[in-house]
Amino acid sequence: MDDTELLRRELRAAREELIRKRSRCSGGPDESTSRLPLMPDREEAFLRLALMSVEELEAHVDRLERDLADLEQGIDAPDE
């Protein structure tokens, strides 16, 4: 699997997790804490996303979107 496909899969998983967290946050203030709920529809490679807060997920989604755009435009990581 190439980097672009991996980023797309992680971005999709992060967006889905963000939706789950936001829907639970509307239930009360304690619902916004990070937990690892046992749900079979989560992709095992991205279970760490369930441990992130809503704010962390929003920042992660933004970062993934920028990385994906850079890859699609042919911009790689800067040379060290």
N, C-alpha and C positions, 0 to 999 in steps of 0.2 A: 504494500500500500504506500502511495506517495505522500509527501508532506501535506499537499493541498487537501487530499481526501481525509487525512487524519485530523487536520484543523477543522474541516467541515463537520466531521462526526463529533468532535469535542464541542464545537460551537453549538450544534444542535442539542447535545446533552446538557450543556450549560444553560441554554435558553429554557429547556424543559424543566430543569431544576429550579430556575428562577421563577417560572410560572407556579410550580408547586409551592415554593416558599412564600410567594406573594399571596397565594390563595389561603395559606395557613396563617399568614400574618394578620389577615383581616379578622381572625377569630379572637385575638387578644394579644396583649404585650408579651406574654411568655412564649407565644408560638414562634417568635422571630429568632429564637436561639437555634444554634446549629446542632443537629442531631443526625444520626445515621439511621433513618427508618428502613425497615426491611421491606423493600418493594421489588418484585421480580422484574418489572419493566425497565429497571435501570441497567445500563450497559456496564458490565463489570469493570471495564478499563477506566471508567470515569466515576466510580463510586466516591472518590475524594470530593467531588463537587457537592455531595450531600452534606459535607462537613462545613461548607462555606456559608457565611451569612449572606443576606440579600445584598448588602453593600459590596461585599467581596465578589459575589457572582456578577453584579452589574459591571464592576471594574474588569473582571475576567472576560466577560462577553465583549466589552469594548476593545480590550487588548487582542482577543482572538479575531475580531472583525478587522482590526488594523493589520494584523499579521497575515490574514488571508488575502486582504486587498494587496498587500505588498507582494506576496507570492504570485498572485495572479497577474500582477504588473511586471513581474520579473525582477523584483527587488529582493535580493537575498540579504542575509545578515551582513553587517559591515565587516570588512576584513580587519583582523586584529593585528 
